[in-house]
């Protein structure tokens, strides 16, 4: 091979390497911007979950959500206030480098249960939200399990297109999640959850509901739909404060369900 051909090959290799590096850098920037929307501490004073079954029956749950970043990892806790048969039920997510920890408190049993394996994709109190979806709702995607597929448009807003894959060794019913991330606010506007090549669930955020608390953006309203079962759950944020003092007990597996 002559010098000219070597130069061409070298240039191509350098070009490919530069493109990959730029793509990785762009992905890191998008994921970092999404995660920056998680305040150091966050208290959602009230959330409403309205679940609609396939026959049109409706059930509404109300509660509170608390979240924080600890060493740049998400801690999130949801506690239900109503209806009466679920009052006091609580759920805790602790993001970790070696696999997330998830716990649920069942008042009727007065017992904390750790959620593992396929249970992560189980439905949260009869809604279309799974235990694992709380992480997606908080924009807590990991760059190492996500790729940037380019840019597009959704509801007239420029978006980044991402694909998130299960971590190696992670047990999940979903083979991948496609995410449309608003370029202006870094909030995920849509997430498609795939079983094989089929979209099983879809999370849609109402762009008009996007709100800002200090430097952080959050969706005021979102809809999770089970496209196979024909059910859906609408989530509404009814009050929020960020960067407030939160007791550590909210995120401790031994105490998260105690108090308000």
C-alpha contacts under 8 A as a table, 3 or more apart, distances in Angstrom:
res1	aa1	res2	aa2	distance
1	X	5	X	6.13
1	X	6	X	6.65
2	X	5	X	5.45
2	X	6	X	6.35
3	X	6	X	5.03
3	X	7	X	6.08
4	X	7	X	5.02
4	X	8	X	6.30
5	X	8	X	5.03
5	X	9	X	6.19
6	X	9	X	5.12
6	X	10	X	5.98
7	X	10	X	5.08
7	X	11	X	6.00
8	X	11	X	5.08
8	X	12	X	6.14
9	X	12	X	5.09
9	X	13	X	6.15
10	X	13	X	5.10
10	X	14	X	6.08
11	X	14	X	5.11
11	X	15	X	5.97
12	X	15	X	4.97
12	X	16	X	6.14
13	X	16	X	5.16
13	X	17	X	6.11
14	X	17	X	5.04
14	X	18	X	6.01
15	X	18	X	5.09
15	X	19	X	6.10
16	X	19	X	5.08
16	X	20	X	6.19
17	X	20	X	5.22
17	X	21	X	6.12
18	X	21	X	5.03
18	X	22	X	6.03
19	X	22	X	5.11
19	X	23	X	6.08
20	X	23	X	5.01
20	X	24	X	6.16
21	X	24	X	5.11
21	X	25	X	6.12
22	X	25	X	4.96
22	X	26	X	6.06
23	X	26	X	5.08
23	X	27	X	6.15
23	X	148	X	7.16
24	X	27	X	5.09
24	X	28	X	6.14
24	X	148	X	7.96
25	X	28	X	5.11
25	X	29	X	6.26
26	X	29	X	5.09
26	X	30	X	6.32
26	X	148	X	7.74
27	X	30	X	5.17
27	X	31	X	6.14
27	X	143	X	6.94
27	X	147	X	6.73
27	X	148	X	5.54
28	X	31	X	5.25
28	X	32	X	5.85
28	X	143	X	6.16
29	X	32	X	5.08
29	X	33	X	6.05
30	X	33	X	5.12
30	X	34	X	6.25
30	X	160	X	7.87
30	X	186	X	7.15
31	X	34	X	5.03
31	X	35	X	6.15
31	X	141	X	6.69
31	X	142	X	7.14
31	X	143	X	6.14
32	X	35	X	5.13
32	X	36	X	6.00
33	X	36	X	5.00
33	X	37	X	6.82
33	X	186	X	5.89
34	X	37	X	5.52
34	X	38	X	7.72
34	X	139	X	5.58
34	X	140	X	7.30
34	X	141	X	7.94
34	X	186	X	4.96
34	X	187	X	6.20
34	X	188	X	7.93
35	X	38	X	5.51
35	X	138	X	7.93
35	X	139	X	5.82
35	X	140	X	5.75
35	X	141	X	7.45
36	X	39	X	6.94
36	X	216	X	7.43
37	X	139	X	7.41
37	X	186	X	7.56
37	X	187	X	7.74
37	X	215	X	7.72
37	X	216	X	4.78
37	X	217	X	5.90
37	X	218	X	7.36
38	X	41	X	7.76
38	X	42	X	7.74
38	X	67	X	7.92
38	X	68	X	7.15
38	X	69	X	7.02
38	X	74	X	7.92
38	X	138	X	6.72
38	X	139	X	7.43
38	X	216	X	7.07
39	X	42	X	5.93
39	X	67	X	7.96
39	X	68	X	6.45
39	X	69	X	6.91
39	X	216	X	6.75
39	X	242	X	6.25
39	X	243	X	6.13
40	X	68	X	5.14
40	X	69	X	5.04
40	X	70	X	7.71
40	X	242	X	7.71
40	X	243	X	5.69
41	X	66	X	7.69
41	X	67	X	5.75
41	X	68	X	4.12
41	X	69	X	6.61
41	X	242	X	5.81
41	X	243	X	4.60
41	X	244	X	5.89
41	X	245	X	7.12
41	X	246	X	6.95
42	X	66	X	5.68
42	X	67	X	4.98
42	X	68	X	5.97
42	X	240	X	7.52
42	X	241	X	6.10
42	X	242	X	4.34
42	X	243	X	5.87
42	X	244	X	6.63
43	X	64	X	7.54
43	X	65	X	6.02
43	X	66	X	4.64
43	X	67	X	6.52
43	X	240	X	5.85
43	X	241	X	5.41
43	X	242	X	6.15
43	X	244	X	7.47
44	X	47	X	6.85
44	X	64	X	5.74
44	X	65	X	5.05
44	X	66	X	6.23
44	X	237	X	7.06
44	X	238	X	7.64
44	X	239	X	5.76
44	X	240	X	4.30
44	X	241	X	6.38
45	X	63	X	7.91
45	X	64	X	5.45
45	X	65	X	7.04
45	X	238	X	7.01
45	X	239	X	5.04
45	X	240	X	5.51
45	X	241	X	7.49
46	X	62	X	6.76
46	X	63	X	5.46
46	X	64	X	4.76
46	X	65	X	7.23
46	X	237	X	6.36
46	X	238	X	5.26
46	X	239	X	5.71
46	X	240	X	7.64
47	X	62	X	5.63
47	X	63	X	5.43
47	X	64	X	5.74
47	X	65	X	7.18
47	X	235	X	6.97
47	X	236	X	5.64
47	X	237	X	4.76
47	X	238	X	5.71
47	X	239	X	7.65
48	X	60	X	6.81
48	X	61	X	5.72
48	X	62	X	4.58
48	X	63	X	6.76
48	X	234	X	7.88
48	X	235	X	5.70
48	X	236	X	5.17
48	X	237	X	6.69
48	X	238	X	7.39
49	X	60	X	5.54
49	X	61	X	5.01
49	X	62	X	6.31
49	X	127	X	7.66
49	X	233	X	6.42
49	X	234	X	5.66
49	X	235	X	4.69
49	X	236	X	6.67
50	X	58	X	6.76
50	X	59	X	5.78
50	X	60	X	4.35
50	X	61	X	6.43
50	X	127	X	7.91
50	X	233	X	5.35
50	X	234	X	5.10
50	X	235	X	6.57
51	X	58	X	5.62
51	X	59	X	5.26
51	X	60	X	6.19
51	X	126	X	7.75
51	X	127	X	5.47
51	X	128	X	7.18
51	X	231	X	7.64
51	X	232	X	5.90
51	X	233	X	4.20
51	X	234	X	6.52
52	X	55	X	7.94
52	X	56	X	5.73
52	X	57	X	5.49
52	X	58	X	4.56
52	X	59	X	6.64
52	X	231	X	5.77
52	X	232	X	5.39
52	X	233	X	6.12
53	X	56	X	5.38
53	X	57	X	5.33
53	X	58	X	6.64
53	X	230	X	7.26
53	X	231	X	4.79
53	X	232	X	6.83
54	X	57	X	7.35
54	X	229	X	6.88
54	X	230	X	5.26
54	X	231	X	5.16
60	X	83	X	7.40
61	X	80	X	7.04
61	X	81	X	7.64
61	X	82	X	5.59
61	X	83	X	6.00
62	X	80	X	5.89
62	X	81	X	5.70
62	X	82	X	5.29
62	X	83	X	7.33
63	X	78	X	7.02
63	X	79	X	5.46
63	X	80	X	4.14
63	X	81	X	4.84
63	X	82	X	6.84
64	X	78	X	5.68
64	X	79	X	5.43
64	X	80	X	6.62
64	X	81	X	7.75
65	X	76	X	7.13
65	X	77	X	5.64
65	X	78	X	4.42
65	X	79	X	6.57
66	X	76	X	5.63
66	X	77	X	5.15
66	X	78	X	6.45
66	X	250	X	7.41
67	X	74	X	7.11
67	X	75	X	5.42
67	X	76	X	4.20
67	X	77	X	6.33
68	X	74	X	6.00
68	X	75	X	5.26
68	X	76	X	6.61
69	X	72	X	5.20
69	X	73	X	5.22
69	X	74	X	4.90
69	X	75	X	6.17
70	X	73	X	5.18
70	X	74	X	6.55
70	X	75	X	7.16
73	X	94	X	7.80
73	X	95	X	5.62
73	X	96	X	6.80
74	X	93	X	7.72
74	X	94	X	6.25
74	X	95	X	5.25
74	X	135	X	7.97
74	X	140	X	7.01
75	X	92	X	7.55
75	X	93	X	5.70
75	X	94	X	4.73
75	X	95	X	6.27
75	X	251	X	6.42
76	X	92	X	5.83
76	X	93	X	5.14
76	X	94	X	6.72
76	X	134	X	7.80
76	X	251	X	7.03
77	X	90	X	7.12
77	X	91	X	5.50
77	X	92	X	4.39
77	X	93	X	6.30
77	X	250	X	6.71
77	X	251	X	6.66
77	X	256	X	7.38
78	X	90	X	5.55
78	X	91	X	5.19
78	X	92	X	6.64
79	X	88	X	6.41
79	X	89	X	5.87
79	X	90	X	4.25
79	X	91	X	6.50
79	X	257	X	7.16
79	X	260	X	7.90
80	X	86	X	6.56
80	X	87	X	5.40
80	X	88	X	5.58
80	X	89	X	5.40
80	X	90	X	6.20
81	X	84	X	7.49
81	X	86	X	7.24
81	X	87	X	4.56
81	X	88	X	6.06
81	X	89	X	7.85
82	X	85	X	7.42
82	X	86	X	6.13
82	X	87	X	5.04
83	X	86	X	5.66
83	X	87	X	6.10
84	X	87	X	5.06
86	X	89	X	5.63
86	X	107	X	7.54
87	X	107	X	7.70
88	X	106	X	7.83
88	X	107	X	6.05
88	X	257	X	7.19
89	X	104	X	7.48
89	X	105	X	5.53
89	X	106	X	5.40
89	X	107	X	5.72
89	X	257	X	7.34
90	X	104	X	5.69
90	X	105	X	5.06
90	X	106	X	7.23
90	X	256	X	7.56
90	X	257	X	5.58
91	X	102	X	7.41
91	X	103	X	5.70
91	X	104	X	4.38
91	X	105	X	6.33
91	X	257	X	7.82
92	X	102	X	5.62
92	X	103	X	5.08
92	X	104	X	6.35
92	X	251	X	6.74
92	X	253	X	7.30
92	X	256	X	7.09
93	X	100	X	7.12
93	X	101	X	5.86
93	X	102	X	4.64
93	X	103	X	6.67
93	X	134	X	7.85
93	X	135	X	7.84
93	X	251	X	7.99
94	X	100	X	5.78
94	X	101	X	4.99
94	X	102	X	6.35
94	X	251	X	7.56
95	X	99	X	7.02
95	X	100	X	4.53
95	X	101	X	6.35
96	X	99	X	5.29
96	X	100	X	5.00
96	X	101	X	7.13
97	X	100	X	7.48
99	X	170	X	7.98
101	X	114	X	7.61
101	X	115	X	7.54
102	X	114	X	5.85
102	X	115	X	5.27
102	X	116	X	7.34
102	X	120	X	7.76
102	X	131	X	7.61
103	X	112	X	6.61
103	X	113	X	5.61
103	X	114	X	4.35
103	X	115	X	5.59
103	X	253	X	6.96
104	X	112	X	5.67
104	X	113	X	5.37
104	X	114	X	6.43
104	X	115	X	7.20
105	X	110	X	7.16
105	X	111	X	5.76
105	X	112	X	4.38
105	X	113	X	6.29
105	X	257	X	6.55
106	X	109	X	5.55
106	X	110	X	5.85
106	X	111	X	5.75
106	X	112	X	6.55
106	X	113	X	7.83
107	X	110	X	4.65
107	X	111	X	6.92
112	X	253	X	7.98
112	X	254	X	7.98
115	X	119	X	5.71
115	X	120	X	6.08
116	X	119	X	5.49
116	X	120	X	5.95
117	X	120	X	6.07
117	X	170	X	7.66
117	X	171	X	5.31
117	X	172	X	7.29
118	X	121	X	5.80
118	X	122	X	7.18
118	X	171	X	6.00
118	X	172	X	6.02
118	X	173	X	6.98
119	X	122	X	4.98
120	X	130	X	6.86
120	X	131	X	5.39
120	X	132	X	5.49
120	X	172	X	7.51
121	X	130	X	5.13
121	X	131	X	6.08
121	X	132	X	6.05
121	X	172	X	6.89
121	X	173	X	6.83
122	X	130	X	5.23
122	X	131	X	6.39
123	X	126	X	5.75
123	X	127	X	5.93
123	X	128	X	5.93
123	X	129	X	5.67
123	X	130	X	4.36
123	X	131	X	6.67
124	X	127	X	5.53
124	X	128	X	7.06
124	X	129	X	5.55
124	X	130	X	5.09
124	X	131	X	5.83
127	X	130	X	7.74
127	X	232	X	7.64
127	X	233	X	6.01
128	X	224	X	6.21
128	X	225	X	6.73
128	X	226	X	6.63
128	X	231	X	7.11
128	X	232	X	5.96
128	X	233	X	5.52
129	X	133	X	5.95
129	X	134	X	7.69
129	X	224	X	6.80
129	X	233	X	7.30
130	X	133	X	5.14
130	X	134	X	7.33
131	X	134	X	6.07
132	X	135	X	5.82
132	X	136	X	7.35
133	X	136	X	5.06
133	X	137	X	6.18
134	X	137	X	5.06
134	X	138	X	6.38
135	X	138	X	5.22
135	X	139	X	6.59
135	X	140	X	5.42
135	X	141	X	7.55
136	X	139	X	5.10
136	X	140	X	5.79
136	X	141	X	6.78
137	X	140	X	7.62
139	X	187	X	6.94
139	X	188	X	6.85
141	X	145	X	7.85
141	X	146	X	7.42
141	X	164	X	7.55
142	X	145	X	5.61
142	X	146	X	6.40
143	X	146	X	5.01
143	X	147	X	7.26
145	X	164	X	5.69
145	X	165	X	5.34
145	X	166	X	6.65
145	X	167	X	6.06
146	X	162	X	6.69
146	X	163	X	5.49
146	X	164	X	4.17
146	X	165	X	6.11
147	X	162	X	5.65
147	X	163	X	5.34
147	X	164	X	6.53
148	X	160	X	7.45
148	X	161	X	6.08
148	X	162	X	4.65
148	X	163	X	6.61
149	X	160	X	7.68
149	X	161	X	5.25
149	X	162	X	5.49
149	X	163	X	7.01
150	X	160	X	6.06
150	X	161	X	5.38
150	X	162	X	7.52
151	X	158	X	7.29
151	X	159	X	5.69
151	X	160	X	4.52
151	X	161	X	5.46
152	X	158	X	5.92
152	X	159	X	5.26
152	X	160	X	6.33
152	X	161	X	6.75
153	X	156	X	5.98
153	X	157	X	5.42
153	X	158	X	4.60
153	X	159	X	5.44
154	X	157	X	5.27
154	X	158	X	6.57
154	X	159	X	6.64
154	X	180	X	7.58
154	X	189	X	7.99
155	X	207	X	7.79
157	X	182	X	6.80
157	X	183	X	7.81
158	X	182	X	6.26
158	X	183	X	5.82
158	X	184	X	7.83
159	X	180	X	5.82
159	X	181	X	5.05
159	X	182	X	4.52
159	X	183	X	5.02
160	X	180	X	5.79
160	X	181	X	4.98
160	X	182	X	6.56
160	X	183	X	6.31
161	X	178	X	7.30
161	X	179	X	5.91
161	X	180	X	4.98
161	X	181	X	6.46
162	X	178	X	5.78
162	X	179	X	5.04
162	X	180	X	6.50
162	X	181	X	7.57
163	X	176	X	6.77
163	X	177	X	5.64
163	X	178	X	4.53
163	X	179	X	6.14
164	X	176	X	5.73
164	X	177	X	5.05
164	X	178	X	6.38
164	X	179	X	7.62
165	X	175	X	6.66
165	X	176	X	4.77
165	X	177	X	6.53
166	X	170	X	5.99
166	X	171	X	7.77
166	X	172	X	6.88
166	X	174	X	7.81
166	X	175	X	6.88
166	X	176	X	6.76
167	X	170	X	5.25
172	X	175	X	7.16
173	X	195	X	6.62
174	X	177	X	7.33
174	X	193	X	6.18
174	X	194	X	5.30
174	X	195	X	4.95
174	X	196	X	7.41
175	X	193	X	7.81
175	X	194	X	5.69
175	X	195	X	5.59
175	X	196	X	5.84
176	X	193	X	6.25
176	X	194	X	5.41
176	X	195	X	7.54
177	X	191	X	6.42
177	X	192	X	5.46
177	X	193	X	4.61
177	X	194	X	6.06
178	X	191	X	5.44
178	X	192	X	5.05
178	X	193	X	6.71
179	X	188	X	6.41
179	X	189	X	7.54
179	X	190	X	5.68
179	X	191	X	4.41
179	X	192	X	6.59
180	X	188	X	5.61
180	X	189	X	5.59
180	X	190	X	5.14
180	X	191	X	6.45
181	X	186	X	5.72
181	X	187	X	5.56
181	X	188	X	4.19
181	X	189	X	5.75
181	X	190	X	7.37
182	X	185	X	5.70
182	X	186	X	5.04
182	X	187	X	5.42
182	X	188	X	6.06
182	X	189	X	6.25
183	X	186	X	5.45
183	X	187	X	7.93
185	X	217	X	6.14
186	X	217	X	7.79
187	X	217	X	6.93
187	X	218	X	6.78
187	X	219	X	7.54
188	X	191	X	7.15
188	X	205	X	7.45
189	X	203	X	7.91
189	X	204	X	5.90
189	X	205	X	4.82
189	X	206	X	7.33
189	X	207	X	7.03
190	X	202	X	7.12
190	X	203	X	5.39
190	X	204	X	4.59
190	X	205	X	6.17
191	X	202	X	5.68
191	X	203	X	5.01
191	X	204	X	6.77
192	X	199	X	6.04
192	X	200	X	7.55
192	X	201	X	6.01
192	X	202	X	4.62
192	X	203	X	6.54
193	X	199	X	5.58
193	X	200	X	5.79
193	X	201	X	5.08
193	X	202	X	6.17
194	X	197	X	6.25
194	X	198	X	5.33
194	X	199	X	4.39
194	X	200	X	5.56
194	X	201	X	7.21
195	X	198	X	5.33
195	X	199	X	6.30
195	X	200	X	6.05
199	X	202	X	7.31
199	X	227	X	7.44
200	X	226	X	6.14
200	X	227	X	5.49
200	X	228	X	6.08
201	X	224	X	7.03
201	X	225	X	5.55
201	X	226	X	4.59
201	X	227	X	5.61
201	X	228	X	7.79
202	X	223	X	7.98
202	X	224	X	5.68
202	X	225	X	5.27
202	X	226	X	6.76
202	X	227	X	7.29
203	X	222	X	6.94
203	X	223	X	5.62
203	X	224	X	4.39
203	X	225	X	6.46
204	X	222	X	5.56
204	X	223	X	5.18
204	X	224	X	6.47
205	X	209	X	7.78
205	X	219	X	6.46
205	X	221	X	6.14
205	X	222	X	4.25
205	X	223	X	6.42
206	X	209	X	5.40
206	X	210	X	7.23
206	X	219	X	7.25
206	X	220	X	7.73
206	X	221	X	5.86
206	X	222	X	5.96
207	X	210	X	5.57
207	X	219	X	7.58
209	X	219	X	5.77
209	X	220	X	4.76
209	X	221	X	5.79
210	X	217	X	6.78
210	X	218	X	5.75
210	X	219	X	4.51
210	X	220	X	5.68
210	X	221	X	7.84
211	X	217	X	5.66
211	X	218	X	5.50
211	X	219	X	6.20
211	X	220	X	6.41
212	X	215	X	6.71
212	X	216	X	5.55
212	X	217	X	4.42
212	X	218	X	6.32
213	X	216	X	5.28
213	X	217	X	6.37
213	X	218	X	7.83
213	X	240	X	7.78
213	X	241	X	7.10
213	X	242	X	6.69
214	X	242	X	7.63
219	X	222	X	6.83
219	X	237	X	7.68
220	X	236	X	5.71
220	X	237	X	4.99
220	X	238	X	7.61
221	X	234	X	7.20
221	X	235	X	5.60
221	X	236	X	4.54
221	X	237	X	6.40
222	X	234	X	5.81
222	X	235	X	5.21
222	X	236	X	6.70
223	X	232	X	6.93
223	X	233	X	5.77
223	X	234	X	4.42
223	X	235	X	6.19
224	X	232	X	5.55
224	X	233	X	5.23
224	X	234	X	6.38
225	X	230	X	7.24
225	X	231	X	5.96
225	X	232	X	4.24
225	X	233	X	6.51
226	X	229	X	5.53
226	X	230	X	5.66
226	X	231	X	5.30
226	X	232	X	6.01
227	X	230	X	5.37
227	X	231	X	7.25
237	X	240	X	7.39
241	X	244	X	6.93
246	X	250	X	7.51
247	X	250	X	6.02
248	X	251	X	5.75
248	X	252	X	6.65
249	X	252	X	5.03
249	X	254	X	7.95
249	X	255	X	5.28
249	X	256	X	5.39
249	X	258	X	7.97
250	X	255	X	6.69
250	X	256	X	4.22
250	X	257	X	7.20
250	X	258	X	7.95
251	X	255	X	7.55
251	X	256	X	5.43
252	X	255	X	5.38
252	X	256	X	5.33
253	X	256	X	5.81
255	X	258	X	5.54
